[in-house]
Amino acid sequence: MERRRYIRHLTETGAWLCQPRERRPVPMRSADLSVSGVRLLWLRPLAPGTPLLVRLQLGETGPVIECKGRVCWSAPLENGLHHFGVRFLDVTDDELERLEEFLSSTKARPVLAAV
């Protein structure tokens, strides 16, 4: 069984994804979050390997972080939605600090380790 490096936290954040060939960011919600990536819920699947630009609103009035990411996995859910994991690729030190602060200050529950 693969051990993951970072704890995932069950927390919803506002998220927007920009895909190649898309002109506008697509709004969605996170299902869980770690300092290395995020699991998102959406109406349609995304293929593993898909590059994305990820924008996350950390809390209702918190900062927004933005970084490149790549879809690691994707799977359908029973309710017709899809969930997929995105690994962050270029989080700056400042954004990483904001993300760590958000995760430590919220009531986010650790659920399992994230890649």
Phi and psi in radians as a Rosetta constraint file:
Dihedral C 1 N 2 CA 2 C 2 CIRCULARHARMONIC -1.245 0.35
Dihedral N 2 CA 2 C 2 N 3 CIRCULARHARMONIC 2.281 0.35
Dihedral C 2 N 3 CA 3 C 3 CIRCULARHARMONIC -1.574 0.35
Dihedral N 3 CA 3 C 3 N 4 CIRCULARHARMONIC 2.398 0.35
Dihedral C 3 N 4 CA 4 C 4 CIRCULARHARMONIC -1.737 0.35
Dihedral N 4 CA 4 C 4 N 5 CIRCULARHARMONIC 2.699 0.35
Dihedral C 4 N 5 CA 5 C 5 CIRCULARHARMONIC -1.497 0.35
Dihedral N 5 CA 5 C 5 N 6 CIRCULARHARMONIC -0.558 0.35
Dihedral C 5 N 6 CA 6 C 6 CIRCULARHARMONIC -2.160 0.35
Dihedral N 6 CA 6 C 6 N 7 CIRCULARHARMONIC 2.508 0.35
Dihedral C 6 N 7 CA 7 C 7 CIRCULARHARMONIC -1.263 0.35
Dihedral N 7 CA 7 C 7 N 8 CIRCULARHARMONIC 2.319 0.35
Dihedral C 7 N 8 CA 8 C 8 CIRCULARHARMONIC -1.510 0.35
Dihedral N 8 CA 8 C 8 N 9 CIRCULARHARMONIC 2.498 0.35
Dihedral C 8 N 9 CA 9 C 9 CIRCULARHARMONIC -2.096 0.35
Dihedral N 9 CA 9 C 9 N 10 CIRCULARHARMONIC 2.258 0.35
Dihedral C 9 N 10 CA 10 C 10 CIRCULARHARMONIC -1.238 0.35
Dihedral N 10 CA 10 C 10 N 11 CIRCULARHARMONIC 1.828 0.35
Dihedral C 10 N 11 CA 11 C 11 CIRCULARHARMONIC -2.743 0.35
Dihedral N 11 CA 11 C 11 N 12 CIRCULARHARMONIC 2.460 0.35
Dihedral C 11 N 12 CA 12 C 12 CIRCULARHARMONIC -1.653 0.35
Dihedral N 12 CA 12 C 12 N 13 CIRCULARHARMONIC 2.324 0.35
Dihedral C 12 N 13 CA 13 C 13 CIRCULARHARMONIC -2.321 0.35
Dihedral N 13 CA 13 C 13 N 14 CIRCULARHARMONIC 2.698 0.35
Dihedral C 13 N 14 CA 14 C 14 CIRCULARHARMONIC -1.215 0.35
Dihedral N 14 CA 14 C 14 N 15 CIRCULARHARMONIC 2.420 0.35
Dihedral C 14 N 15 CA 15 C 15 CIRCULARHARMONIC -2.434 0.35
Dihedral N 15 CA 15 C 15 N 16 CIRCULARHARMONIC 2.587 0.35
Dihedral C 15 N 16 CA 16 C 16 CIRCULARHARMONIC -2.343 0.35
Dihedral N 16 CA 16 C 16 N 17 CIRCULARHARMONIC 2.367 0.35
Dihedral C 16 N 17 CA 17 C 17 CIRCULARHARMONIC -2.067 0.35
Dihedral N 17 CA 17 C 17 N 18 CIRCULARHARMONIC 2.398 0.35
Dihedral C 17 N 18 CA 18 C 18 CIRCULARHARMONIC -1.995 0.35
Dihedral N 18 CA 18 C 18 N 19 CIRCULARHARMONIC 2.119 0.35
Dihedral C 18 N 19 CA 19 C 19 CIRCULARHARMONIC -1.769 0.35
Dihedral N 19 CA 19 C 19 N 20 CIRCULARHARMONIC 2.757 0.35
Dihedral C 19 N 20 CA 20 C 20 CIRCULARHARMONIC -1.004 0.35
Dihedral N 20 CA 20 C 20 N 21 CIRCULARHARMONIC 2.475 0.35
Dihedral C 20 N 21 CA 21 C 21 CIRCULARHARMONIC 1.294 0.35
Dihedral N 21 CA 21 C 21 N 22 CIRCULARHARMONIC 0.037 0.35
Dihedral C 21 N 22 CA 22 C 22 CIRCULARHARMONIC -1.790 0.35
Dihedral N 22 CA 22 C 22 N 23 CIRCULARHARMONIC 2.389 0.35
Dihedral C 22 N 23 CA 23 C 23 CIRCULARHARMONIC -1.510 0.35
Dihedral N 23 CA 23 C 23 N 24 CIRCULARHARMONIC -0.550 0.35
Dihedral C 23 N 24 CA 24 C 24 CIRCULARHARMONIC -2.064 0.35
Dihedral N 24 CA 24 C 24 N 25 CIRCULARHARMONIC 2.568 0.35
Dihedral C 24 N 25 CA 25 C 25 CIRCULARHARMONIC -1.154 0.35
Dihedral N 25 CA 25 C 25 N 26 CIRCULARHARMONIC 2.521 0.35
Dihedral C 25 N 26 CA 26 C 26 CIRCULARHARMONIC -1.759 0.35
Dihedral N 26 CA 26 C 26 N 27 CIRCULARHARMONIC 2.122 0.35
Dihedral C 26 N 27 CA 27 C 27 CIRCULARHARMONIC -1.346 0.35
Dihedral N 27 CA 27 C 27 N 28 CIRCULARHARMONIC 2.524 0.35
Dihedral C 27 N 28 CA 28 C 28 CIRCULARHARMONIC -2.790 0.35
Dihedral N 28 CA 28 C 28 N 29 CIRCULARHARMONIC -3.074 0.35
Dihedral C 28 N 29 CA 29 C 29 CIRCULARHARMONIC -2.136 0.35
Dihedral N 29 CA 29 C 29 N 30 CIRCULARHARMONIC 2.602 0.35
Dihedral C 29 N 30 CA 30 C 30 CIRCULARHARMONIC -1.479 0.35
Dihedral N 30 CA 30 C 30 N 31 CIRCULARHARMONIC 2.711 0.35
Dihedral C 30 N 31 CA 31 C 31 CIRCULARHARMONIC -1.831 0.35
Dihedral N 31 CA 31 C 31 N 32 CIRCULARHARMONIC -0.657 0.35
Dihedral C 31 N 32 CA 32 C 32 CIRCULARHARMONIC -2.673 0.35
Dihedral N 32 CA 32 C 32 N 33 CIRCULARHARMONIC 2.883 0.35
Dihedral C 32 N 33 CA 33 C 33 CIRCULARHARMONIC -2.581 0.35
Dihedral N 33 CA 33 C 33 N 34 CIRCULARHARMONIC 2.504 0.35
Dihedral C 33 N 34 CA 34 C 34 CIRCULARHARMONIC -2.432 0.35
Dihedral N 34 CA 34 C 34 N 35 CIRCULARHARMONIC 3.109 0.35
Dihedral C 34 N 35 CA 35 C 35 CIRCULARHARMONIC -1.289 0.35
Dihedral N 35 CA 35 C 35 N 36 CIRCULARHARMONIC -0.200 0.35
Dihedral C 35 N 36 CA 36 C 36 CIRCULARHARMONIC -1.888 0.35
Dihedral N 36 CA 36 C 36 N 37 CIRCULARHARMONIC -0.149 0.35
Dihedral C 36 N 37 CA 37 C 37 CIRCULARHARMONIC 3.111 0.35
Dihedral N 37 CA 37 C 37 N 38 CIRCULARHARMONIC -3.077 0.35
Dihedral C 37 N 38 CA 38 C 38 CIRCULARHARMONIC -2.558 0.35
Dihedral N 38 CA 38 C 38 N 39 CIRCULARHARMONIC 2.571 0.35
Dihedral C 38 N 39 CA 39 C 39 CIRCULARHARMONIC -1.852 0.35
Dihedral N 39 CA 39 C 39 N 40 CIRCULARHARMONIC 2.225 0.35
Dihedral C 39 N 40 CA 40 C 40 CIRCULARHARMONIC -2.069 0.35
Dihedral N 40 CA 40 C 40 N 41 CIRCULARHARMONIC 2.682 0.35
Dihedral C 40 N 41 CA 41 C 41 CIRCULARHARMONIC -1.967 0.35
Dihedral N 41 CA 41 C 41 N 42 CIRCULARHARMONIC 2.409 0.35
Dihedral C 41 N 42 CA 42 C 42 CIRCULARHARMONIC -2.687 0.35
Dihedral N 42 CA 42 C 42 N 43 CIRCULARHARMONIC 2.941 0.35
Dihedral C 42 N 43 CA 43 C 43 CIRCULARHARMONIC -1.316 0.35
Dihedral N 43 CA 43 C 43 N 44 CIRCULARHARMONIC -0.421 0.35
Dihedral C 43 N 44 CA 44 C 44 CIRCULARHARMONIC -2.293 0.35
Dihedral N 44 CA 44 C 44 N 45 CIRCULARHARMONIC 2.751 0.35
Dihedral C 44 N 45 CA 45 C 45 CIRCULARHARMONIC -1.330 0.35
Dihedral N 45 CA 45 C 45 N 46 CIRCULARHARMONIC 2.721 0.35
Dihedral C 45 N 46 CA 46 C 46 CIRCULARHARMONIC -2.148 0.35
Dihedral N 46 CA 46 C 46 N 47 CIRCULARHARMONIC 2.393 0.35
Dihedral C 46 N 47 CA 47 C 47 CIRCULARHARMONIC -1.295 0.35
Dihedral N 47 CA 47 C 47 N 48 CIRCULARHARMONIC 2.424 0.35
Dihedral C 47 N 48 CA 48 C 48 CIRCULARHARMONIC -0.944 0.35
Dihedral N 48 CA 48 C 48 N 49 CIRCULARHARMONIC 2.443 0.35
Dihedral C 48 N 49 CA 49 C 49 CIRCULARHARMONIC 1.680 0.35
Dihedral N 49 CA 49 C 49 N 50 CIRCULARHARMONIC -0.218 0.35
Dihedral C 49 N 50 CA 50 C 50 CIRCULARHARMONIC -1.123 0.35
Dihedral N 50 CA 50 C 50 N 51 CIRCULARHARMONIC 2.169 0.35
Dihedral C 50 N 51 CA 51 C 51 CIRCULARHARMONIC -1.385 0.35
Dihedral N 51 CA 51 C 51 N 52 CIRCULARHARMONIC 2.529 0.35
Dihedral C 51 N 52 CA 52 C 52 CIRCULARHARMONIC -2.456 0.35
Dihedral N 52 CA 52 C 52 N 53 CIRCULARHARMONIC 2.784 0.35
Dihedral C 52 N 53 CA 53 C 53 CIRCULARHARMONIC -1.878 0.35
Dihedral N 53 CA 53 C 53 N 54 CIRCULARHARMONIC 2.135 0.35
Dihedral C 53 N 54 CA 54 C 54 CIRCULARHARMONIC -1.896 0.35
Dihedral N 54 CA 54 C 54 N 55 CIRCULARHARMONIC 2.288 0.35
Dihedral C 54 N 55 CA 55 C 55 CIRCULARHARMONIC -2.163 0.35
Dihedral N 55 CA 55 C 55 N 56 CIRCULARHARMONIC 2.192 0.35
Dihedral C 55 N 56 CA 56 C 56 CIRCULARHARMONIC -2.122 0.35
Dihedral N 56 CA 56 C 56 N 57 CIRCULARHARMONIC 2.321 0.35
Dihedral C 56 N 57 CA 57 C 57 CIRCULARHARMONIC -1.630 0.35
Dihedral N 57 CA 57 C 57 N 58 CIRCULARHARMONIC 1.970 0.35
Dihedral C 57 N 58 CA 58 C 58 CIRCULARHARMONIC -1.510 0.35
Dihedral N 58 CA 58 C 58 N 59 CIRCULARHARMONIC 1.591 0.35
Dihedral C 58 N 59 CA 59 C 59 CIRCULARHARMONIC 1.515 0.35
Dihedral N 59 CA 59 C 59 N 60 CIRCULARHARMONIC 2.960 0.35
Dihedral C 59 N 60 CA 60 C 60 CIRCULARHARMONIC -1.145 0.35
Dihedral N 60 CA 60 C 60 N 61 CIRCULARHARMONIC -0.574 0.35
Dihedral C 60 N 61 CA 61 C 61 CIRCULARHARMONIC -2.172 0.35
Dihedral N 61 CA 61 C 61 N 62 CIRCULARHARMONIC 0.198 0.35
Dihedral C 61 N 62 CA 62 C 62 CIRCULARHARMONIC -1.416 0.35
Dihedral N 62 CA 62 C 62 N 63 CIRCULARHARMONIC -3.107 0.35
Dihedral C 62 N 63 CA 63 C 63 CIRCULARHARMONIC -1.244 0.35
Dihedral N 63 CA 63 C 63 N 64 CIRCULARHARMONIC 2.840 0.35
Dihedral C 63 N 64 CA 64 C 64 CIRCULARHARMONIC -1.862 0.35
Dihedral N 64 CA 64 C 64 N 65 CIRCULARHARMONIC 2.304 0.35
Dihedral C 64 N 65 CA 65 C 65 CIRCULARHARMONIC -1.956 0.35
Dihedral N 65 CA 65 C 65 N 66 CIRCULARHARMONIC 2.639 0.35
Dihedral C 65 N 66 CA 66 C 66 CIRCULARHARMONIC -2.448 0.35
Dihedral N 66 CA 66 C 66 N 67 CIRCULARHARMONIC 2.285 0.35
Dihedral C 66 N 67 CA 67 C 67 CIRCULARHARMONIC -2.700 0.35
Dihedral N 67 CA 67 C 67 N 68 CIRCULARHARMONIC 2.888 0.35
Dihedral C 67 N 68 CA 68 C 68 CIRCULARHARMONIC -1.359 0.35
Dihedral N 68 CA 68 C 68 N 69 CIRCULARHARMONIC 2.659 0.35
Dihedral C 68 N 69 CA 69 C 69 CIRCULARHARMONIC -2.615 0.35
Dihedral N 69 CA 69 C 69 N 70 CIRCULARHARMONIC 3.003 0.35
Dihedral C 69 N 70 CA 70 C 70 CIRCULARHARMONIC -2.467 0.35
Dihedral N 70 CA 70 C 70 N 71 CIRCULARHARMONIC 2.361 0.35
Dihedral C 70 N 71 CA 71 C 71 CIRCULARHARMONIC -1.180 0.35
Dihedral N 71 CA 71 C 71 N 72 CIRCULARHARMONIC 2.193 0.35
Dihedral C 71 N 72 CA 72 C 72 CIRCULARHARMONIC -1.656 0.35
Dihedral N 72 CA 72 C 72 N 73 CIRCULARHARMONIC -0.630 0.35
Dihedral C 72 N 73 CA 73 C 73 CIRCULARHARMONIC -2.717 0.35
Dihedral N 73 CA 73 C 73 N 74 CIRCULARHARMONIC 2.801 0.35
Dihedral C 73 N 74 CA 74 C 74 CIRCULARHARMONIC -2.648 0.35
Dihedral N 74 CA 74 C 74 N 75 CIRCULARHARMONIC 2.454 0.35
Dihedral C 74 N 75 CA 75 C 75 CIRCULARHARMONIC -2.656 0.35
Dihedral N 75 CA 75 C 75 N 76 CIRCULARHARMONIC 2.574 0.35
Dihedral C 75 N 76 CA 76 C 76 CIRCULARHARMONIC -1.340 0.35
Dihedral N 76 CA 76 C 76 N 77 CIRCULARHARMONIC 2.684 0.35
Dihedral C 76 N 77 CA 77 C 77 CIRCULARHARMONIC -1.910 0.35
Dihedral N 77 CA 77 C 77 N 78 CIRCULARHARMONIC 2.815 0.35
Dihedral C 77 N 78 CA 78 C 78 CIRCULARHARMONIC -1.123 0.35
Dihedral N 78 CA 78 C 78 N 79 CIRCULARHARMONIC -0.437 0.35
Dihedral C 78 N 79 CA 79 C 79 CIRCULARHARMONIC -1.477 0.35
Dihedral N 79 CA 79 C 79 N 80 CIRCULARHARMONIC 0.114 0.35
Dihedral C 79 N 80 CA 80 C 80 CIRCULARHARMONIC 1.653 0.35
Dihedral N 80 CA 80 C 80 N 81 CIRCULARHARMONIC -0.238 0.35
Dihedral C 80 N 81 CA 81 C 81 CIRCULARHARMONIC -1.418 0.35
Dihedral N 81 CA 81 C 81 N 82 CIRCULARHARMONIC 3.021 0.35
Dihedral C 81 N 82 CA 82 C 82 CIRCULARHARMONIC -2.187 0.35
Dihedral N 82 CA 82 C 82 N 83 CIRCULARHARMONIC 2.579 0.35
Dihedral C 82 N 83 CA 83 C 83 CIRCULARHARMONIC -2.144 0.35
Dihedral N 83 CA 83 C 83 N 84 CIRCULARHARMONIC 2.636 0.35
Dihedral C 83 N 84 CA 84 C 84 CIRCULARHARMONIC -2.665 0.35
Dihedral N 84 CA 84 C 84 N 85 CIRCULARHARMONIC 2.629 0.35
Dihedral C 84 N 85 CA 85 C 85 CIRCULARHARMONIC -1.746 0.35
Dihedral N 85 CA 85 C 85 N 86 CIRCULARHARMONIC 2.387 0.35
Dihedral C 85 N 86 CA 86 C 86 CIRCULARHARMONIC -2.102 0.35
Dihedral N 86 CA 86 C 86 N 87 CIRCULARHARMONIC 2.202 0.35
Dihedral C 86 N 87 CA 87 C 87 CIRCULARHARMONIC -1.624 0.35
Dihedral N 87 CA 87 C 87 N 88 CIRCULARHARMONIC 2.265 0.35
Dihedral C 87 N 88 CA 88 C 88 CIRCULARHARMONIC -1.259 0.35
Dihedral N 88 CA 88 C 88 N 89 CIRCULARHARMONIC 2.451 0.35
Dihedral C 88 N 89 CA 89 C 89 CIRCULARHARMONIC -1.919 0.35
Dihedral N 89 CA 89 C 89 N 90 CIRCULARHARMONIC -0.514 0.35
Dihedral C 89 N 90 CA 90 C 90 CIRCULARHARMONIC -2.498 0.35
Dihedral N 90 CA 90 C 90 N 91 CIRCULARHARMONIC 0.895 0.35
Dihedral C 90 N 91 CA 91 C 91 CIRCULARHARMONIC -1.244 0.35
Dihedral N 91 CA 91 C 91 N 92 CIRCULARHARMONIC 2.244 0.35
Dihedral C 91 N 92 CA 92 C 92 CIRCULARHARMONIC -1.286 0.35
Dihedral N 92 CA 92 C 92 N 93 CIRCULARHARMONIC 2.843 0.35
Dihedral C 92 N 93 CA 93 C 93 CIRCULARHARMONIC -1.038 0.35
Dihedral N 93 CA 93 C 93 N 94 CIRCULARHARMONIC -0.695 0.35
Dihedral C 93 N 94 CA 94 C 94 CIRCULARHARMONIC -1.118 0.35
Dihedral N 94 CA 94 C 94 N 95 CIRCULARHARMONIC -0.782 0.35
Dihedral C 94 N 95 CA 95 C 95 CIRCULARHARMONIC -1.179 0.35
Dihedral N 95 CA 95 C 95 N 96 CIRCULARHARMONIC -0.640 0.35
Dihedral C 95 N 96 CA 96 C 96 CIRCULARHARMONIC -1.097 0.35
Dihedral N 96 CA 96 C 96 N 97 CIRCULARHARMONIC -0.711 0.35
Dihedral C 96 N 97 CA 97 C 97 CIRCULARHARMONIC -1.110 0.35
Dihedral N 97 CA 97 C 97 N 98 CIRCULARHARMONIC -0.749 0.35
Dihedral C 97 N 98 CA 98 C 98 CIRCULARHARMONIC -1.096 0.35
Dihedral N 98 CA 98 C 98 N 99 CIRCULARHARMONIC -0.732 0.35
Dihedral C 98 N 99 CA 99 C 99 CIRCULARHARMONIC -1.122 0.35
Dihedral N 99 CA 99 C 99 N 100 CIRCULARHARMONIC -0.811 0.35
Dihedral C 99 N 100 CA 100 C 100 CIRCULARHARMONIC -1.076 0.35
Dihedral N 100 CA 100 C 100 N 101 CIRCULARHARMONIC -0.731 0.35
Dihedral C 100 N 101 CA 101 C 101 CIRCULARHARMONIC -1.104 0.35
Dihedral N 101 CA 101 C 101 N 102 CIRCULARHARMONIC -0.756 0.35
Dihedral C 101 N 102 CA 102 C 102 CIRCULARHARMONIC -1.064 0.35
Dihedral N 102 CA 102 C 102 N 103 CIRCULARHARMONIC -0.831 0.35
Dihedral C 102 N 103 CA 103 C 103 CIRCULARHARMONIC -1.150 0.35
Dihedral N 103 CA 103 C 103 N 104 CIRCULARHARMONIC -0.596 0.35
Dihedral C 103 N 104 CA 104 C 104 CIRCULARHARMONIC -1.403 0.35
Dihedral N 104 CA 104 C 104 N 105 CIRCULARHARMONIC -0.382 0.35
Dihedral C 104 N 105 CA 105 C 105 CIRCULARHARMONIC -1.716 0.35
Dihedral N 105 CA 105 C 105 N 106 CIRCULARHARMONIC -0.208 0.35
Dihedral C 105 N 106 CA 106 C 106 CIRCULARHARMONIC -1.574 0.35
Dihedral N 106 CA 106 C 106 N 107 CIRCULARHARMONIC 3.049 0.35
Dihedral C 106 N 107 CA 107 C 107 CIRCULARHARMONIC -1.560 0.35
Dihedral N 107 CA 107 C 107 N 108 CIRCULARHARMONIC 0.386 0.35
Dihedral C 107 N 108 CA 108 C 108 CIRCULARHARMONIC -1.047 0.35
Dihedral N 108 CA 108 C 108 N 109 CIRCULARHARMONIC 2.317 0.35
Dihedral C 108 N 109 CA 109 C 109 CIRCULARHARMONIC -1.648 0.35
Dihedral N 109 CA 109 C 109 N 110 CIRCULARHARMONIC 2.224 0.35
Dihedral C 109 N 110 CA 110 C 110 CIRCULARHARMONIC -1.116 0.35
Dihedral N 110 CA 110 C 110 N 111 CIRCULARHARMONIC 2.334 0.35
Dihedral C 110 N 111 CA 111 C 111 CIRCULARHARMONIC -2.006 0.35
Dihedral N 111 CA 111 C 111 N 112 CIRCULARHARMONIC -0.688 0.35
Dihedral C 111 N 112 CA 112 C 112 CIRCULARHARMONIC -2.984 0.35
Dihedral N 112 CA 112 C 112 N 113 CIRCULARHARMONIC 2.978 0.35
Dihedral C 112 N 113 CA 113 C 113 CIRCULARHARMONIC -1.381 0.35
Dihedral N 113 CA 113 C 113 N 114 CIRCULARHARMONIC 2.509 0.35
Dihedral C 113 N 114 CA 114 C 114 CIRCULARHARMONIC -1.871 0.35
Dihedral N 114 CA 114 C 114 N 115 CIRCULARHARMONIC 2.668 0.35
